[in-house]
Amino acid sequence: MGVRRVASSDLKNIARATGGTILLTLADLEGNETFDPSYLGEAESVGTEEVSDQQLIIIKGTKNNSSSSIILRGANGHMLDEMERSVHDALCTTKRVLESREVVPGGGAVETALSMHLETFAESLGTREMLAVVEFANALLVIPKILTVNAAYDATDLVAKLCTLHHAAQKSEEKKHYARFGLDLFNGKLRNSIDAGVLEPTMSKIKSIRFATEAAITILRIDDMIKLNPKPEPKHPHDMEDD
């Protein structure tokens, strides 16, 4: 079987899966055309299959089983784009979990717990720094509020209940299990995010909070403002005659 006009990205993926080597030319140093069998890859079967009125070349049983392909089918291109984005996000999340090997509860649980902790810490300060800490704590609650609003629920009610649970978890040892609670936006209530399987990679959560903080600090450091003077309005011809 011979295939032409194959994308370079597909060639790299096939070579990685089969253990083969991509050759740009068969010419050797002496100008003769030679081929070393060690450059060949291995697969159990290579054939064509018709999927959605298109002929696809399917390679099965490759030498390296660390790679595979996912075929997405949808009603239109817009749906396929959304499906591809969702699958890509899921794979990236799985990659992050495998890299960090740590997860945290989702559903706004981490942001709410941090906000409650910072509010408690702000009460121990007796200077104007307390105001900055309180504002930072309030900024963290934007995440659960946005999640609630996007699900068409009352953000004030649900976020207030979530804050109450996390505050109780940090104050009482008996209620420590409330620290795992997050938003259940399917039913409009609170639930244990770990038991529900709603988890987030620890690495992604740390980086998102860190980058957002650094961006806010950078903006606050800017103390200059550049203002452009408005363009002068053209005079009306009648006004010029009066002058």
C-alpha positions as a Markdown table, in Angstrom:
| # | Residue | x | y | z |
|---|---|---|---|---|
| 1 | Met | 0.0 | 0.0 | 0.0 |
| 2 | Gly | 1.3 | 3.4 | -0.9 |
| 3 | Val | 0.0 | 6.7 | 0.5 |
| 4 | Arg | 0.8 | 10.2 | -0.8 |
| 5 | Arg | 0.2 | 13.7 | 0.5 |
| 6 | Val | 0.4 | 12.8 | 4.1 |
| 7 | Ala | 0.7 | 15.6 | 6.6 |
| 8 | Ser | 4.1 | 15.9 | 8.4 |
| 9 | Ser | 2.3 | 15.7 | 11.8 |
| 10 | Asp | 0.6 | 12.4 | 10.8 |
| 11 | Leu | 4.0 | 11.0 | 9.6 |
| 12 | Lys | 5.6 | 11.8 | 13.0 |
| 13 | Asn | 2.7 | 10.2 | 14.9 |
| 14 | Ile | 2.9 | 7.1 | 12.7 |
| 15 | Ala | 6.6 | 6.8 | 13.1 |
| 16 | Arg | 6.3 | 7.2 | 16.9 |
| 17 | Ala | 3.6 | 4.6 | 17.1 |
| 18 | Thr | 5.2 | 2.0 | 14.8 |
| 19 | Gly | 8.8 | 2.6 | 15.8 |
| 20 | Gly | 9.7 | 3.5 | 12.2 |
| 21 | Thr | 12.1 | 6.3 | 11.0 |
| 22 | Ile | 11.1 | 9.1 | 8.6 |
| 23 | Leu | 13.4 | 9.3 | 5.6 |
| 24 | Leu | 13.7 | 12.3 | 3.4 |
| 25 | Thr | 15.5 | 10.5 | 0.7 |
| 26 | Leu | 16.8 | 7.0 | -0.2 |
| 27 | Ala | 20.1 | 8.3 | -1.5 |
| 28 | Asp | 23.2 | 7.3 | 0.4 |
| 29 | Leu | 26.6 | 9.1 | 0.6 |
| 30 | Glu | 27.7 | 7.5 | -2.7 |
| 31 | Gly | 24.6 | 8.6 | -4.6 |
| 32 | Asn | 23.0 | 5.2 | -4.8 |
| 33 | Glu | 19.5 | 4.5 | -3.6 |
| 34 | Thr | 19.6 | 2.1 | -0.6 |
| 35 | Phe | 17.3 | 1.2 | 2.2 |
| 36 | Asp | 18.0 | -0.3 | 5.6 |
| 37 | Pro | 15.2 | -2.6 | 7.0 |
| 38 | Ser | 15.9 | -1.3 | 10.5 |
| 39 | Tyr | 14.0 | 1.9 | 9.4 |
| 40 | Leu | 10.8 | 0.0 | 9.1 |
| 41 | Gly | 8.0 | 0.2 | 11.7 |
| 42 | Glu | 5.8 | -2.6 | 12.9 |
| 43 | Ala | 2.0 | -3.0 | 13.0 |
| 44 | Glu | -0.4 | -5.9 | 13.0 |
| 45 | Ser | -2.6 | -4.6 | 10.3 |
| 46 | Val | -2.9 | -1.6 | 8.0 |
| 47 | Gly | -6.1 | -1.1 | 6.0 |
| 48 | Thr | -8.7 | 1.4 | 4.9 |
| 49 | Glu | -12.1 | 1.8 | 6.5 |
| 50 | Glu | -15.0 | 4.0 | 5.6 |
| 51 | Val | -16.1 | 6.3 | 8.3 |
| 52 | Ser | -18.7 | 9.0 | 7.6 |
| 53 | Asp | -18.4 | 8.7 | 3.9 |
| 54 | Gln | -14.6 | 9.1 | 4.1 |
| 55 | Gln | -11.9 | 6.6 | 3.5 |
| 56 | Leu | -9.5 | 6.4 | 6.5 |
| 57 | Ile | -6.3 | 4.5 | 6.8 |
| 58 | Ile | -6.4 | 2.5 | 10.1 |
| 59 | Ile | -3.2 | 1.2 | 11.6 |
| 60 | Lys | -3.8 | -1.3 | 14.4 |
| 61 | Gly | -1.5 | -3.2 | 16.7 |
| 62 | Thr | 1.5 | -0.8 | 16.5 |
| 63 | Lys | 4.8 | -1.6 | 18.1 |
| 64 | Asn | 4.5 | 1.2 | 20.7 |
| 65 | Asn | 1.1 | 1.2 | 22.3 |
| 66 | Ser | 1.6 | 4.6 | 24.0 |
| 67 | Ser | -0.4 | 6.4 | 21.3 |
| 68 | Ser | -3.9 | 6.1 | 19.8 |
| 69 | Ser | -6.3 | 8.1 | 17.7 |
| 70 | Ile | -9.8 | 9.4 | 18.7 |
| 71 | Ile | -12.4 | 9.7 | 15.9 |
| 72 | Leu | -15.1 | 12.4 | 16.6 |
| 73 | Arg | -18.4 | 12.4 | 14.8 |
| 74 | Gly | -20.9 | 15.2 | 14.9 |
| 75 | Ala | -23.8 | 16.8 | 13.1 |
| 76 | Asn | -21.8 | 19.9 | 11.9 |
| 77 | Gly | -18.4 | 21.5 | 12.1 |
| 78 | His | -19.3 | 23.7 | 15.0 |
| 79 | Met | -20.3 | 20.7 | 17.1 |
| 80 | Leu | -17.1 | 18.9 | 16.1 |
| 81 | Asp | -15.0 | 22.0 | 17.2 |
| 82 | Glu | -16.7 | 22.0 | 20.6 |
| 83 | Met | -16.2 | 18.2 | 20.9 |
| 84 | Glu | -12.5 | 18.5 | 20.0 |
| 85 | Arg | -12.0 | 21.3 | 22.5 |
| 86 | Ser | -13.7 | 19.3 | 25.3 |
| 87 | Val | -11.6 | 16.2 | 24.6 |
| 88 | His | -8.4 | 18.3 | 24.4 |
| 89 | Asp | -9.2 | 19.9 | 27.8 |
| 90 | Ala | -9.9 | 16.5 | 29.3 |
| 91 | Leu | -6.6 | 15.1 | 28.1 |
| 92 | Cys | -4.7 | 18.1 | 29.3 |
| 93 | Thr | -6.3 | 17.8 | 32.7 |
| 94 | Thr | -5.4 | 14.1 | 32.9 |
| 95 | Lys | -1.9 | 15.0 | 31.9 |
| 96 | Arg | -1.7 | 17.5 | 34.7 |
| 97 | Val | -3.0 | 15.0 | 37.3 |
| 98 | Leu | -0.4 | 12.4 | 36.2 |
| 99 | Glu | 2.4 | 15.0 | 36.4 |
| 100 | Ser | 1.5 | 16.4 | 39.8 |
| 101 | Arg | -0.1 | 13.2 | 41.3 |
| 102 | Glu | -2.2 | 15.5 | 43.4 |
| 103 | Val | -5.8 | 16.7 | 43.1 |
| 104 | Val | -8.0 | 19.1 | 45.1 |
| 105 | Pro | -11.8 | 19.3 | 45.4 |
| 106 | Gly | -13.5 | 21.2 | 42.6 |
| 107 | Gly | -16.7 | 23.3 | 42.5 |
| 108 | Gly | -15.1 | 26.4 | 44.0 |
| 109 | Ala | -14.1 | 24.5 | 47.2 |
| 110 | Val | -10.5 | 25.6 | 47.1 |
| 111 | Glu | -11.2 | 29.3 | 46.4 |
| 112 | Thr | -13.8 | 29.4 | 49.2 |
| 113 | Ala | -11.5 | 27.7 | 51.7 |
| 114 | Leu | -8.7 | 30.2 | 50.9 |
| 115 | Ser | -11.0 | 33.1 | 51.2 |
| 116 | Met | -12.2 | 32.0 | 54.7 |
| 117 | His | -8.7 | 31.4 | 55.8 |
| 118 | Leu | -7.5 | 34.9 | 54.6 |
| 119 | Glu | -10.5 | 36.6 | 56.3 |
| 120 | Thr | -9.5 | 34.9 | 59.6 |
| 121 | Phe | -5.9 | 35.9 | 59.0 |
| 122 | Ala | -6.9 | 39.5 | 58.3 |
| 123 | Glu | -8.6 | 39.7 | 61.7 |
| 124 | Ser | -5.2 | 39.2 | 63.4 |
| 125 | Leu | -3.7 | 42.2 | 61.6 |
| 126 | Gly | -3.9 | 45.6 | 63.1 |
| 127 | Thr | -2.6 | 47.7 | 60.3 |
| 128 | Arg | -3.9 | 48.8 | 56.9 |
| 129 | Glu | -2.6 | 45.5 | 55.4 |
| 130 | Met | -5.8 | 44.0 | 56.7 |
| 131 | Leu | -7.8 | 45.8 | 54.0 |
| 132 | Ala | -5.6 | 44.3 | 51.2 |
| 133 | Val | -6.0 | 40.8 | 52.7 |
| 134 | Val | -9.8 | 41.2 | 52.9 |
| 135 | Glu | -10.0 | 42.4 | 49.3 |
| 136 | Phe | -7.8 | 39.5 | 48.1 |
| 137 | Ala | -10.2 | 37.1 | 50.0 |
| 138 | Asn | -13.2 | 38.7 | 48.3 |
| 139 | Ala | -11.5 | 38.4 | 44.9 |
| 140 | Leu | -11.2 | 34.6 | 45.4 |
| 141 | Leu | -14.9 | 34.3 | 45.7 |
| 142 | Val | -15.4 | 35.5 | 42.1 |
| 143 | Ile | -14.7 | 31.9 | 40.9 |
| 144 | Pro | -17.6 | 30.2 | 42.7 |
| 145 | Lys | -19.9 | 33.3 | 42.0 |
| 146 | Ile | -19.2 | 33.0 | 38.2 |
| 147 | Leu | -19.8 | 29.3 | 38.3 |
| 148 | Thr | -23.1 | 29.8 | 40.0 |
| 149 | Val | -24.3 | 32.6 | 37.7 |
| 150 | Asn | -23.3 | 30.6 | 34.6 |
| 151 | Ala | -25.6 | 27.8 | 35.9 |
| 152 | Ala | -28.5 | 30.3 | 36.3 |
| 153 | Tyr | -28.6 | 30.0 | 40.1 |
| 154 | Asp | -28.6 | 32.6 | 42.9 |
| 155 | Ala | -24.9 | 33.2 | 43.5 |
| 156 | Thr | -25.5 | 35.1 | 46.7 |
| 157 | Asp | -27.4 | 32.3 | 48.4 |
| 158 | Leu | -25.2 | 29.4 | 47.3 |
| 159 | Val | -21.8 | 31.1 | 47.8 |
| 160 | Ala | -23.0 | 32.3 | 51.3 |
| 161 | Lys | -23.9 | 28.7 | 52.3 |
| 162 | Leu | -20.5 | 27.4 | 50.9 |
| 163 | Cys | -18.6 | 30.1 | 52.9 |
| 164 | Thr | -20.5 | 29.0 | 56.1 |
| 165 | Leu | -19.5 | 25.4 | 55.6 |
| 166 | His | -15.8 | 26.1 | 55.0 |
| 167 | His | -15.7 | 28.6 | 57.9 |
| 168 | Ala | -17.1 | 25.9 | 60.2 |
| 169 | Ala | -14.6 | 23.3 | 58.8 |
| 170 | Gln | -11.7 | 25.6 | 59.8 |
| 171 | Lys | -13.1 | 26.3 | 63.2 |
| 172 | Ser | -14.3 | 22.9 | 64.4 |
| 173 | Glu | -12.5 | 19.6 | 64.1 |
| 174 | Glu | -15.8 | 17.7 | 64.0 |
| 175 | Lys | -16.9 | 19.6 | 60.9 |
| 176 | Lys | -13.6 | 19.3 | 59.1 |
| 177 | His | -15.2 | 17.2 | 56.4 |
| 178 | Tyr | -17.0 | 20.3 | 55.2 |
| 179 | Ala | -13.7 | 21.4 | 53.6 |
| 180 | Arg | -14.4 | 19.0 | 50.7 |
| 181 | Phe | -17.7 | 20.6 | 49.9 |
| 182 | Gly | -18.2 | 22.5 | 46.6 |
| 183 | Leu | -21.0 | 23.5 | 44.3 |
| 184 | Asp | -23.4 | 21.1 | 42.7 |
| 185 | Leu | -24.6 | 23.1 | 39.8 |
| 186 | Phe | -26.8 | 20.3 | 38.3 |
| 187 | Asn | -29.1 | 20.4 | 41.3 |
| 188 | Gly | -28.4 | 23.9 | 42.7 |
| 189 | Lys | -27.0 | 22.8 | 46.1 |
| 190 | Leu | -23.8 | 21.9 | 47.9 |
| 191 | Arg | -22.1 | 18.4 | 47.9 |
| 192 | Asn | -18.9 | 16.6 | 48.8 |
| 193 | Ser | -16.9 | 17.2 | 45.6 |
| 194 | Ile | -14.5 | 14.3 | 46.3 |
| 195 | Asp | -17.3 | 11.8 | 46.7 |
| 196 | Ala | -18.9 | 13.2 | 43.5 |
| 197 | Gly | -15.7 | 12.9 | 41.6 |
| 198 | Val | -15.3 | 16.6 | 40.9 |
| 199 | Leu | -11.6 | 17.1 | 41.2 |
| 200 | Glu | -9.0 | 19.5 | 39.8 |
| 201 | Pro | -5.2 | 19.1 | 39.4 |
| 202 | Thr | -3.3 | 20.8 | 42.2 |
| 203 | Met | -0.7 | 22.1 | 39.8 |
| 204 | Ser | -3.3 | 23.9 | 37.6 |
| 205 | Lys | -5.0 | 25.4 | 40.7 |
| 206 | Ile | -1.7 | 26.7 | 42.1 |
| 207 | Lys | -0.6 | 28.2 | 38.8 |
| 208 | Ser | -3.9 | 29.9 | 38.1 |
| 209 | Ile | -4.0 | 31.7 | 41.5 |
| 210 | Arg | -0.3 | 32.6 | 41.2 |
| 211 | Phe | -0.5 | 34.0 | 37.7 |
| 212 | Ala | -3.7 | 36.0 | 38.6 |
| 213 | Thr | -1.9 | 37.4 | 41.7 |
| 214 | Glu | 1.2 | 38.4 | 39.7 |
| 215 | Ala | -1.0 | 40.1 | 37.0 |
| 216 | Ala | -2.8 | 42.1 | 39.7 |
| 217 | Ile | 0.5 | 43.2 | 41.3 |
| 218 | Thr | 1.8 | 44.2 | 37.9 |
| 219 | Ile | -1.2 | 46.4 | 37.2 |
| 220 | Leu | -1.0 | 48.0 | 40.7 |
| 221 | Arg | 2.7 | 48.9 | 40.1 |
| 222 | Ile | 1.8 | 51.0 | 37.1 |
| 223 | Asp | 1.5 | 54.6 | 38.4 |
| 224 | Asp | 1.7 | 56.5 | 35.1 |
| 225 | Met | -1.1 | 57.3 | 32.7 |
| 226 | Ile | -0.8 | 58.2 | 29.1 |
| 227 | Lys | -3.6 | 60.3 | 27.8 |
| 228 | Leu | -4.1 | 61.3 | 24.2 |
| 229 | Asn | -5.5 | 64.7 | 23.5 |
| 230 | Pro | -8.8 | 64.6 | 21.5 |
| 231 | Lys | -8.6 | 65.6 | 17.9 |
| 232 | Pro | -9.8 | 69.1 | 17.3 |
| 233 | Glu | -13.2 | 69.2 | 15.6 |
| 234 | Pro | -13.2 | 70.7 | 12.1 |
| 235 | Lys | -14.8 | 74.1 | 11.9 |
| 236 | His | -18.0 | 74.5 | 9.9 |
| 237 | Pro | -17.6 | 76.6 | 6.7 |
| 238 | His | -20.2 | 79.1 | 7.9 |
| 239 | Asp | -18.3 | 79.7 | 11.1 |
| 240 | Met | -15.1 | 80.4 | 9.1 |
| 241 | Glu | -17.0 | 83.1 | 7.0 |
| 242 | Asp | -18.2 | 84.8 | 10.2 |
| 243 | Asp | -14.6 | 85.0 | 11.5 |
